[in-house]
Amino acid sequence: MKNSLMRFIAGRASTIVDNPTYSSWRFYCSPTSSSTRPPPNGKLFVAGLSWSVDEKSLKDAFSFFGQVSEVRIMYDKDTGRSRGFGFVHFSKEDEARCAKDAMDGKALLGRPLRISFALEKIRGAPVVVPRLPNGNA
């Protein structure tokens, strides 16, 4: 059973492993091909938030680019302090793209933001974790 599973995973990842660019990377599960990757949606992942940022100030900062339907900041369940990241939902994908392009790297309350399109959380789906060779941080 274990050997057949390993052959299955190796077969699925062979297209990536044969590529010299990725030959030193290790994958825990088979990678998803770029053709099956979902297109960006209207949900942005916002990292680098100051502890003093709240939902209202984050919504105000992003509402210039379009209609913000939801803002969620993640908080630590023990301390109640912000974990430094959150999500901003736009009603339209092009508004989210404009906001990402304009706000990525800009400072909000003294801290530069790092913004990307949020990935959809899928339970039980394989996760690809690339490993960099030693010496490259």
C-alpha positions in Angstrom: 0.0 0.0 0.0 2.7 2.4 1.0 4.8 1.7 -2.1 1.8 2.1 -4.4 1.0 5.4 -2.8 4.6 6.6 -3.2 4.5 5.6 -6.9 1.3 7.5 -7.4 2.7 10.7 -5.8 5.9 10.4 -7.8 4.0 9.9 -11.0 1.9 12.9 -10.4 4.8 15.1 -9.5 7.1 13.9 -12.3 6.4 16.9 -14.5 7.6 19.3 -11.8 10.5 17.1 -10.7 11.9 16.7 -14.2 12.1 20.5 -14.6 15.6 21.6 -13.5 14.3 24.7 -11.9 12.2 22.6 -9.4 14.5 19.6 -9.1 15.8 20.6 -5.6 12.3 21.3 -4.3 10.4 18.7 -2.2 6.7 18.3 -2.4 4.5 16.8 0.3 1.7 16.2 -2.1 1.2 16.4 -5.8 1.1 19.9 -7.1 -1.9 21.4 -8.8 -1.3 22.4 -12.4 -1.6 26.1 -13.3 -4.6 25.2 -15.6 -6.7 24.0 -12.7 -5.7 26.8 -10.4 -8.8 29.0 -9.7 -8.7 32.5 -11.0 -8.3 35.3 -8.5 -11.4 36.2 -6.7 -12.5 39.3 -4.9 -10.9 38.2 -1.6 -7.6 39.7 -0.6 -5.2 38.5 2.1 -3.7 41.5 3.9 -0.6 40.9 6.0 1.6 43.3 8.0 -1.2 44.9 9.9 -0.5 47.0 12.9 -2.0 45.9 16.2 -4.0 49.2 16.3 -5.7 48.5 12.9 -9.4 47.6 13.4 -12.1 46.5 10.9 -13.3 50.1 10.3 -9.9 51.5 9.6 -9.1 48.6 7.2 -12.4 49.0 5.4 -11.9 52.8 5.1 -8.4 52.2 3.6 -9.7 49.8 0.9 -13.2 51.3 0.2 -11.6 53.9 -2.1 -11.1 51.1 -4.7 -14.6 49.8 -4.7 -17.4 48.3 -2.6 -16.0 46.3 0.3 -18.5 43.7 1.3 -16.6 42.2 4.3 -13.5 42.8 6.4 -12.1 40.3 8.8 -9.1 40.7 11.0 -7.8 37.6 12.7 -7.3 37.8 16.5 -5.5 35.6 18.9 -8.0 33.6 20.9 -6.0 33.8 24.1 -4.8 37.4 24.2 -7.4 39.0 22.0 -4.7 40.9 20.1 -4.6 41.1 16.3 -2.5 38.4 14.7 -1.3 40.9 12.1 -3.3 39.8 9.1 -6.9 39.8 7.8 -9.1 39.5 4.7 -10.8 42.2 2.6 -13.7 41.0 0.4 -14.7 43.1 -2.6 -17.9 42.6 -4.6 -16.0 42.7 -7.9 -12.7 41.0 -8.9 -11.4 44.0 -10.8 -11.9 46.2 -7.8 -9.9 43.8 -5.7 -7.1 43.7 -8.4 -6.9 47.5 -8.4 -6.8 47.6 -4.6 -4.0 44.9 -4.5 -1.9 46.7 -7.1 -2.3 50.1 -5.4 -2.0 49.1 -1.7 0.7 46.3 -1.8 3.8 47.8 -0.1 2.0 50.9 1.1 2.0 51.8 4.8 -1.1 51.7 6.9 -0.6 53.1 10.4 3.1 52.9 10.1 3.5 49.3 8.8 3.9 48.3 5.1 1.1 46.0 3.9 1.7 42.7 2.0 -1.3 41.9 -0.1 -2.2 38.9 -2.3 -5.3 37.2 -3.5 -6.6 34.8 -0.8 -6.6 31.1 -1.5 -9.8 29.3 -1.0 -9.6 27.0 2.0 -10.5 23.4 0.9 -10.6 20.7 3.5 -8.8 17.6 2.6 -7.0 19.0 -0.4 -3.3 18.4 -0.9 -1.0 21.1 0.1 2.2 21.8 -1.8 5.1 23.1 0.3 8.2 23.9 -1.7 11.5 23.5 0.1 14.4 25.7 -0.9 17.9 24.2 -1.1 20.2 24.8 1.9 21.9 28.1 1.8 19.0 29.9 0.2 16.8 31.7 2.7 
